[in-house]
Amino acid sequence: MHDTLTPRHSGAVAVIGRPNVGKSTLVNALVGAKISITSNRPQTTRHRVLGIATFPGGQLQLVDTPGIHREQGRRSAKAMNRMMNRAARNALDGVDAAMLVIAAGRWDDEDGLAFEALRKAGMPVVLVINQVDRLKDKTKLLPFIAEVTAGRDFAAVHPVSALKRSGLDALVQTLLALVPEGEPVYGEDEITDKSQRFLAGELVREQLMRQLGAELPYATTVEVERFEEEPSPQAGVMYRIDAVIWVEREGQKAIVIGKGGERLREIGARARVQMERLFGAKVFLQTWVRVREGWSDDEAALRELGYQE
């Protein structure tokens, strides 16, 4: 129960960093539920997702963003990548503070790119050094912190492991102190501003990222064509969900479907389990694979498929 003598704080915090440093895992850990998909592939997050984390001392509206990455000279510098970069930078509009998330023991040009974007925005920045559990030699952490913070102005520095949920309580207290006094914007039971329909599509895409080879997931996206709720005698509520997996070439379609449809069934089965866990209801999921040439380099197609800047 909240102490009425202590003022509560409520504000928006952008979660910024290069790809694959665990931003979505951190947001999920702070929210206490899976609202952003994760995989070990860079650029798993393609959309801005708001995670709502409510604590006795207040509420943090966490803006999970695609990783900021360099476009020039990259084969992947398609319309989708340009939109993802713009989405990450646009996430800085109207926020009270930001977390710059980096991986323990590593600082490179893309980390610097993210820091510069935050410095220009002129908001307090908390440096979150994630994945400290992966750092074999812990004596290297303090020299690494000294190196990264030299000449850079951070409001605070927090080494954490989002995966193991260590160091998060102190991080929350720092963030709450940086956002304005005020009552929560969202109810305590709200965890995201995204619809269940959106989350269903993302959970299918997560399995594509996790189960396909290194390159193919970037040529796939998911569109939920049907999301219907109906009563269920056993579970109370059941969701009927039809999801289309879009690829860019016929050969990719065959890879996603797999021999005798085995891979597509596995993708659907694993996604369904995640949906049932998140929605707390029975899910009947059907998936199809269709070809739409060049969708990832066509801004009109991207908007049609739900991508926003």
Contacts in CASP RR format, 6 or more apart in sequence:
PFRMAT RR
TARGET T0000
AUTHOR 0000-0000-0000
METHOD contacts of the structure
MODEL  1
MHDTLTPRHSGAVAVIGRPNVGKSTLVNALVGAKISITSNRPQTTRHRVL
GIATFPGGQLQLVDTPGIHREQGRRSAKAMNRMMNRAARNALDGVDAAML
VIAAGRWDDEDGLAFEALRKAGMPVVLVINQVDRLKDKTKLLPFIAEVTA
GRDFAAVHPVSALKRSGLDALVQTLLALVPEGEPVYGEDEITDKSQRFLA
GELVREQLMRQLGAELPYATTVEVERFEEEPSPQAGVMYRIDAVIWVERE
GQKAIVIGKGGERLREIGARARVQMERLFGAKVFLQTWVRVREGWSDDEA
ALRELGYQE
1 56 0 8 1.000
2 8 0 8 1.000
2 56 0 8 1.000
2 57 0 8 1.000
2 58 0 8 1.000
3 56 0 8 1.000
6 57 0 8 1.000
7 181 0 8 1.000
7 182 0 8 1.000
8 57 0 8 1.000
8 58 0 8 1.000
8 59 0 8 1.000
8 181 0 8 1.000
8 182 0 8 1.000
8 183 0 8 1.000
8 184 0 8 1.000
9 57 0 8 1.000
9 58 0 8 1.000
9 59 0 8 1.000
9 176 0 8 1.000
9 177 0 8 1.000
9 179 0 8 1.000
9 180 0 8 1.000
9 181 0 8 1.000
9 182 0 8 1.000
10 58 0 8 1.000
10 59 0 8 1.000
10 60 0 8 1.000
10 61 0 8 1.000
10 179 0 8 1.000
10 180 0 8 1.000
10 181 0 8 1.000
10 182 0 8 1.000
10 183 0 8 1.000
10 184 0 8 1.000
10 185 0 8 1.000
11 59 0 8 1.000
11 60 0 8 1.000
11 61 0 8 1.000
11 95 0 8 1.000
11 96 0 8 1.000
11 97 0 8 1.000
11 179 0 8 1.000
11 180 0 8 1.000
11 185 0 8 1.000
12 60 0 8 1.000
12 61 0 8 1.000
12 62 0 8 1.000
12 63 0 8 1.000
12 94 0 8 1.000
12 95 0 8 1.000
12 96 0 8 1.000
12 179 0 8 1.000
13 60 0 8 1.000
13 61 0 8 1.000
13 62 0 8 1.000
13 63 0 8 1.000
13 95 0 8 1.000
13 96 0 8 1.000
13 97 0 8 1.000
13 98 0 8 1.000
13 99 0 8 1.000
13 175 0 8 1.000
13 178 0 8 1.000
13 179 0 8 1.000
14 63 0 8 1.000
14 65 0 8 1.000
14 91 0 8 1.000
14 92 0 8 1.000
14 95 0 8 1.000
14 97 0 8 1.000
14 98 0 8 1.000
14 99 0 8 1.000
14 118 0 8 1.000
14 123 0 8 1.000
15 23 0 8 1.000
15 26 0 8 1.000
15 27 0 8 1.000
15 62 0 8 1.000
15 63 0 8 1.000
15 64 0 8 1.000
15 65 0 8 1.000
15 98 0 8 1.000
15 99 0 8 1.000
15 101 0 8 1.000
16 23 0 8 1.000
16 65 0 8 1.000
16 67 0 8 1.000
16 68 0 8 1.000
16 88 0 8 1.000
16 91 0 8 1.000
16 92 0 8 1.000
16 98 0 8 1.000
16 99 0 8 1.000
16 100 0 8 1.000
16 101 0 8 1.000
16 114 0 8 1.000
16 117 0 8 1.000
16 118 0 8 1.000
17 23 0 8 1.000
17 65 0 8 1.000
17 67 0 8 1.000
17 68 0 8 1.000
17 88 0 8 1.000
17 100 0 8 1.000
17 101 0 8 1.000
17 102 0 8 1.000
17 110 0 8 1.000
17 111 0 8 1.000
17 114 0 8 1.000
18 67 0 8 1.000
18 68 0 8 1.000
18 69 0 8 1.000
18 102 0 8 1.000
18 108 0 8 1.000
18 110 0 8 1.000
18 111 0 8 1.000
18 113 0 8 1.000
18 114 0 8 1.000
19 42 0 8 1.000
19 43 0 8 1.000
19 66 0 8 1.000
19 67 0 8 1.000
19 69 0 8 1.000
19 110 0 8 1.000
20 40 0 8 1.000
20 41 0 8 1.000
20 42 0 8 1.000
20 43 0 8 1.000
20 44 0 8 1.000
20 103 0 8 1.000
21 101 0 8 1.000
21 102 0 8 1.000
21 103 0 8 1.000
21 130 0 8 1.000
21 131 0 8 1.000
22 38 0 8 1.000
22 101 0 8 1.000
22 103 0 8 1.000
22 130 0 8 1.000
22 131 0 8 1.000
22 162 0 8 1.000
23 36 0 8 1.000
23 45 0 8 1.000
23 64 0 8 1.000
23 65 0 8 1.000
23 67 0 8 1.000
23 101 0 8 1.000
24 36 0 8 1.000
24 37 0 8 1.000
24 38 0 8 1.000
24 44 0 8 1.000
24 45 0 8 1.000
24 49 0 8 1.000
24 64 0 8 1.000
25 38 0 8 1.000
25 130 0 8 1.000
25 162 0 8 1.000
25 163 0 8 1.000
26 99 0 8 1.000
26 101 0 8 1.000
26 128 0 8 1.000
26 130 0 8 1.000
26 160 0 8 1.000
26 162 0 8 1.000
27 35 0 8 1.000
27 36 0 8 1.000
27 49 0 8 1.000
27 51 0 8 1.000
27 62 0 8 1.000
27 64 0 8 1.000
28 34 0 8 1.000
28 35 0 8 1.000
28 36 0 8 1.000
28 38 0 8 1.000
28 162 0 8 1.000
29 162 0 8 1.000
29 163 0 8 1.000
29 165 0 8 1.000
29 168 0 8 1.000
30 51 0 8 1.000
30 53 0 8 1.000
30 60 0 8 1.000
30 62 0 8 1.000
30 168 0 8 1.000
30 171 0 8 1.000
30 172 0 8 1.000
31 51 0 8 1.000
31 52 0 8 1.000
31 53 0 8 1.000
31 62 0 8 1.000
31 191 0 8 1.000
31 192 0 8 1.000
32 53 0 8 1.000
32 191 0 8 1.000
33 191 0 8 1.000
33 278 0 8 1.000
34 274 0 8 1.000
34 277 0 8 1.000
34 278 0 8 1.000
35 49 0 8 1.000
35 51 0 8 1.000
35 64 0 8 1.000
35 191 0 8 1.000
35 192 0 8 1.000
35 194 0 8 1.000
35 199 0 8 1.000
36 45 0 8 1.000
36 49 0 8 1.000
36 51 0 8 1.000
36 64 0 8 1.000
36 202 0 8 1.000
37 44 0 8 1.000
37 45 0 8 1.000
37 202 0 8 1.000
37 203 0 8 1.000
37 205 0 8 1.000
37 206 0 8 1.000
37 209 0 8 1.000
38 44 0 8 1.000
38 206 0 8 1.000
39 206 0 8 1.000
39 209 0 8 1.000
39 210 0 8 1.000
41 209 0 8 1.000
41 210 0 8 1.000
41 214 0 8 1.000
41 217 0 8 1.000
42 69 0 8 1.000
43 66 0 8 1.000
43 67 0 8 1.000
43 69 0 8 1.000
43 81 0 8 1.000
43 84 0 8 1.000
43 218 0 8 1.000
44 206 0 8 1.000
44 209 0 8 1.000
45 64 0 8 1.000
45 65 0 8 1.000
45 66 0 8 1.000
45 67 0 8 1.000
46 66 0 8 1.000
46 80 0 8 1.000
46 84 0 8 1.000
46 221 0 8 1.000
46 307 0 8 1.000
47 66 0 8 1.000
47 87 0 8 1.000
47 198 0 8 1.000
47 202 0 8 1.000
47 306 0 8 1.000
47 307 0 8 1.000
47 308 0 8 1.000
48 63 0 8 1.000
48 64 0 8 1.000
48 65 0 8 1.000
48 66 0 8 1.000
48 87 0 8 1.000
48 88 0 8 1.000
48 90 0 8 1.000
48 91 0 8 1.000
48 308 0 8 1.000
49 63 0 8 1.000
49 64 0 8 1.000
49 192 0 8 1.000
49 194 0 8 1.000
50 61 0 8 1.000
50 62 0 8 1.000
50 63 0 8 1.000
50 64 0 8 1.000
50 192 0 8 1.000
50 193 0 8 1.000
50 194 0 8 1.000
51 61 0 8 1.000
51 62 0 8 1.000
51 63 0 8 1.000
51 64 0 8 1.000
51 191 0 8 1.000
51 192 0 8 1.000
51 193 0 8 1.000
52 59 0 8 1.000
52 60 0 8 1.000
52 61 0 8 1.000
52 62 0 8 1.000
52 186 0 8 1.000
52 187 0 8 1.000
52 190 0 8 1.000
52 191 0 8 1.000
52 192 0 8 1.000
52 193 0 8 1.000
53 59 0 8 1.000
53 60 0 8 1.000
53 61 0 8 1.000
53 62 0 8 1.000
53 172 0 8 1.000
54 184 0 8 1.000
54 186 0 8 1.000
54 187 0 8 1.000
54 188 0 8 1.000
55 172 0 8 1.000
55 176 0 8 1.000
57 176 0 8 1.000
58 176 0 8 1.000
58 182 0 8 1.000
58 184 0 8 1.000
59 184 0 8 1.000
59 185 0 8 1.000
59 186 0 8 1.000
60 172 0 8 1.000
60 175 0 8 1.000
60 176 0 8 1.000
60 179 0 8 1.000
61 185 0 8 1.000
61 186 0 8 1.000
63 91 0 8 1.000
63 95 0 8 1.000
65 87 0 8 1.000
65 88 0 8 1.000
65 91 0 8 1.000
66 84 0 8 1.000
66 85 0 8 1.000
66 87 0 8 1.000
66 88 0 8 1.000
67 84 0 8 1.000
67 85 0 8 1.000
67 88 0 8 1.000
67 114 0 8 1.000
68 85 0 8 1.000
68 88 0 8 1.000
68 89 0 8 1.000
68 110 0 8 1.000
68 113 0 8 1.000
68 114 0 8 1.000
68 117 0 8 1.000
69 81 0 8 1.000
69 84 0 8 1.000
69 85 0 8 1.000
69 110 0 8 1.000
69 113 0 8 1.000
70 109 0 8 1.000
70 110 0 8 1.000
70 113 0 8 1.000
71 77 0 8 1.000
71 81 0 8 1.000
71 82 0 8 1.000
71 85 0 8 1.000
74 81 0 8 1.000
76 218 0 8 1.000
78 296 0 8 1.000
78 297 0 8 1.000
79 296 0 8 1.000
79 297 0 8 1.000
79 298 0 8 1.000
79 299 0 8 1.000
79 302 0 8 1.000
80 296 0 8 1.000
80 297 0 8 1.000
80 302 0 8 1.000
80 307 0 8 1.000
83 299 0 8 1.000
83 302 0 8 1.000
83 307 0 8 1.000
83 308 0 8 1.000
83 309 0 8 1.000
86 309 0 8 1.000
87 308 0 8 1.000
87 309 0 8 1.000
88 117 0 8 1.000
89 117 0 8 1.000
90 309 0 8 1.000
92 98 0 8 1.000
92 117 0 8 1.000
92 118 0 8 1.000
92 121 0 8 1.000
92 123 0 8 1.000
95 123 0 8 1.000
96 123 0 8 1.000
96 124 0 8 1.000
96 178 0 8 1.000
96 179 0 8 1.000
96 180 0 8 1.000
97 123 0 8 1.000
97 124 0 8 1.000
97 125 0 8 1.000
97 126 0 8 1.000
97 155 0 8 1.000
97 175 0 8 1.000
97 178 0 8 1.000
97 179 0 8 1.000
98 118 0 8 1.000
98 121 0 8 1.000
98 123 0 8 1.000
98 124 0 8 1.000
98 125 0 8 1.000
98 126 0 8 1.000
99 125 0 8 1.000
99 126 0 8 1.000
99 127 0 8 1.000
99 128 0 8 1.000
99 175 0 8 1.000
100 111 0 8 1.000
100 114 0 8 1.000
100 115 0 8 1.000
100 118 0 8 1.000
100 125 0 8 1.000
100 126 0 8 1.000
100 127 0 8 1.000
100 128 0 8 1.000
100 154 0 8 1.000
101 128 0 8 1.000
101 130 0 8 1.000
102 111 0 8 1.000
102 127 0 8 1.000
102 128 0 8 1.000
102 129 0 8 1.000
102 130 0 8 1.000
102 148 0 8 1.000
103 129 0 8 1.000
103 130 0 8 1.000
103 131 0 8 1.000
103 134 0 8 1.000
104 129 0 8 1.000
104 130 0 8 1.000
104 131 0 8 1.000
104 132 0 8 1.000
104 134 0 8 1.000
104 135 0 8 1.000
104 141 0 8 1.000
104 144 0 8 1.000
104 159 0 8 1.000
105 129 0 8 1.000
105 135 0 8 1.000
105 140 0 8 1.000
105 141 0 8 1.000
105 144 0 8 1.000
107 144 0 8 1.000
107 147 0 8 1.000
107 148 0 8 1.000
115 125 0 8 1.000
115 152 0 8 1.000
118 125 0 8 1.000
119 125 0 8 1.000
119 152 0 8 1.000
119 153 0 8 1.000
124 155 0 8 1.000
124 178 0 8 1.000
125 153 0 8 1.000
125 154 0 8 1.000
125 155 0 8 1.000
126 154 0 8 1.000
126 155 0 8 1.000
126 156 0 8 1.000
126 157 0 8 1.000
126 158 0 8 1.000
126 171 0 8 1.000
126 174 0 8 1.000
126 175 0 8 1.000
126 178 0 8 1.000
127 148 0 8 1.000
127 149 0 8 1.000
127 154 0 8 1.000
127 156 0 8 1.000
127 157 0 8 1.000
127 158 0 8 1.000
128 158 0 8 1.000
128 160 0 8 1.000
128 171 0 8 1.000
129 141 0 8 1.000
129 144 0 8 1.000
129 145 0 8 1.000
129 148 0 8 1.000
129 157 0 8 1.000
129 158 0 8 1.000
129 159 0 8 1.000
129 160 0 8 1.000
130 160 0 8 1.000
130 161 0 8 1.000
130 162 0 8 1.000
131 161 0 8 1.000
131 162 0 8 1.000
131 163 0 8 1.000
132 138 0 8 1.000
132 141 0 8 1.000
132 159 0 8 1.000
132 160 0 8 1.000
132 161 0 8 1.000
132 166 0 8 1.000
133 161 0 8 1.000
133 163 0 8 1.000
133 164 0 8 1.000
133 166 0 8 1.000
135 141 0 8 1.000
141 159 0 8 1.000
145 157 0 8 1.000
145 159 0 8 1.000
149 157 0 8 1.000
155 174 0 8 1.000
155 178 0 8 1.000
156 174 0 8 1.000
158 167 0 8 1.000
158 170 0 8 1.000
158 171 0 8 1.000
158 174 0 8 1.000
159 167 0 8 1.000
160 166 0 8 1.000
160 167 0 8 1.000
160 168 0 8 1.000
160 171 0 8 1.000
161 167 0 8 1.000
162 168 0 8 1.000
192 199 0 8 1.000
196 227 0 8 1.000
196 239 0 8 1.000
196 279 0 8 1.000
197 224 0 8 1.000
197 227 0 8 1.000
198 224 0 8 1.000
199 275 0 8 1.000
199 278 0 8 1.000
200 224 0 8 1.000
200 227 0 8 1.000
200 239 0 8 1.000
200 241 0 8 1.000
200 243 0 8 1.000
200 271 0 8 1.000
200 275 0 8 1.000
200 285 0 8 1.000
201 222 0 8 1.000
201 223 0 8 1.000
201 224 0 8 1.000
201 243 0 8 1.000
201 271 0 8 1.000
202 222 0 8 1.000
203 271 0 8 1.000
203 274 0 8 1.000
203 275 0 8 1.000
203 278 0 8 1.000
204 222 0 8 1.000
204 243 0 8 1.000
204 245 0 8 1.000
204 267 0 8 1.000
204 268 0 8 1.000
204 271 0 8 1.000
204 285 0 8 1.000
204 287 0 8 1.000
205 217 0 8 1.000
205 220 0 8 1.000
205 221 0 8 1.000
205 222 0 8 1.000
206 271 0 8 1.000
206 274 0 8 1.000
207 266 0 8 1.000
207 267 0 8 1.000
207 268 0 8 1.000
207 270 0 8 1.000
207 271 0 8 1.000
208 216 0 8 1.000
208 217 0 8 1.000
208 220 0 8 1.000
208 222 0 8 1.000
208 245 0 8 1.000
208 256 0 8 1.000
208 267 0 8 1.000
209 217 0 8 1.000
210 270 0 8 1.000
211 263 0 8 1.000
211 266 0 8 1.000
211 267 0 8 1.000
211 270 0 8 1.000
212 220 0 8 1.000
212 255 0 8 1.000
212 256 0 8 1.000
216 247 0 8 1.000
216 252 0 8 1.000
216 255 0 8 1.000
216 256 0 8 1.000
218 296 0 8 1.000
219 247 0 8 1.000
219 248 0 8 1.000
219 249 0 8 1.000
219 252 0 8 1.000
219 296 0 8 1.000
220 245 0 8 1.000
220 246 0 8 1.000
220 247 0 8 1.000
220 252 0 8 1.000
220 256 0 8 1.000
221 245 0 8 1.000
221 246 0 8 1.000
221 295 0 8 1.000
221 296 0 8 1.000
221 305 0 8 1.000
222 243 0 8 1.000
222 244 0 8 1.000
222 245 0 8 1.000
222 246 0 8 1.000
223 243 0 8 1.000
223 244 0 8 1.000
223 246 0 8 1.000
223 305 0 8 1.000
223 306 0 8 1.000
224 241 0 8 1.000
224 242 0 8 1.000
224 243 0 8 1.000
224 244 0 8 1.000
225 242 0 8 1.000
225 243 0 8 1.000
225 244 0 8 1.000
226 240 0 8 1.000
226 241 0 8 1.000
226 242 0 8 1.000
227 239 0 8 1.000
227 240 0 8 1.000
227 241 0 8 1.000
228 239 0 8 1.000
228 240 0 8 1.000
228 241 0 8 1.000
229 237 0 8 1.000
229 238 0 8 1.000
229 239 0 8 1.000
230 237 0 8 1.000
230 238 0 8 1.000
230 239 0 8 1.000
230 240 0 8 1.000
231 237 0 8 1.000
231 238 0 8 1.000
232 238 0 8 1.000
232 281 0 8 1.000
232 282 0 8 1.000
234 282 0 8 1.000
235 281 0 8 1.000
235 282 0 8 1.000
236 281 0 8 1.000
236 282 0 8 1.000
237 281 0 8 1.000
237 282 0 8 1.000
238 281 0 8 1.000
238 282 0 8 1.000
238 283 0 8 1.000
238 284 0 8 1.000
239 275 0 8 1.000
239 279 0 8 1.000
239 281 0 8 1.000
239 282 0 8 1.000
239 283 0 8 1.000
239 284 0 8 1.000
240 284 0 8 1.000
241 275 0 8 1.000
241 283 0 8 1.000
241 284 0 8 1.000
241 285 0 8 1.000
241 286 0 8 1.000
242 286 0 8 1.000
242 287 0 8 1.000
242 288 0 8 1.000
243 271 0 8 1.000
243 285 0 8 1.000
243 286 0 8 1.000
243 287 0 8 1.000
243 288 0 8 1.000
244 287 0 8 1.000
244 288 0 8 1.000
244 289 0 8 1.000
244 290 0 8 1.000
245 256 0 8 1.000
245 264 0 8 1.000
245 267 0 8 1.000
245 287 0 8 1.000
245 288 0 8 1.000
245 289 0 8 1.000
245 290 0 8 1.000
246 289 0 8 1.000
246 290 0 8 1.000
246 291 0 8 1.000
246 292 0 8 1.000
246 295 0 8 1.000
246 305 0 8 1.000
247 253 0 8 1.000
247 256 0 8 1.000
247 289 0 8 1.000
247 290 0 8 1.000
247 291 0 8 1.000
247 292 0 8 1.000
248 291 0 8 1.000
248 292 0 8 1.000
248 293 0 8 1.000
248 294 0 8 1.000
248 295 0 8 1.000
248 296 0 8 1.000
249 291 0 8 1.000
249 293 0 8 1.000
250 291 0 8 1.000
252 291 0 8 1.000
253 289 0 8 1.000
253 290 0 8 1.000
253 291 0 8 1.000
255 263 0 8 1.000
256 263 0 8 1.000
256 264 0 8 1.000
256 267 0 8 1.000
256 289 0 8 1.000
257 263 0 8 1.000
257 264 0 8 1.000
257 289 0 8 1.000
258 264 0 8 1.000
264 287 0 8 1.000
264 289 0 8 1.000
267 287 0 8 1.000
268 285 0 8 1.000
268 287 0 8 1.000
271 285 0 8 1.000
271 287 0 8 1.000
272 283 0 8 1.000
272 285 0 8 1.000
275 283 0 8 1.000
275 285 0 8 1.000
276 282 0 8 1.000
276 283 0 8 1.000
292 301 0 8 1.000
294 301 0 8 1.000
295 301 0 8 1.000
295 302 0 8 1.000
295 305 0 8 1.000
296 302 0 8 1.000
END
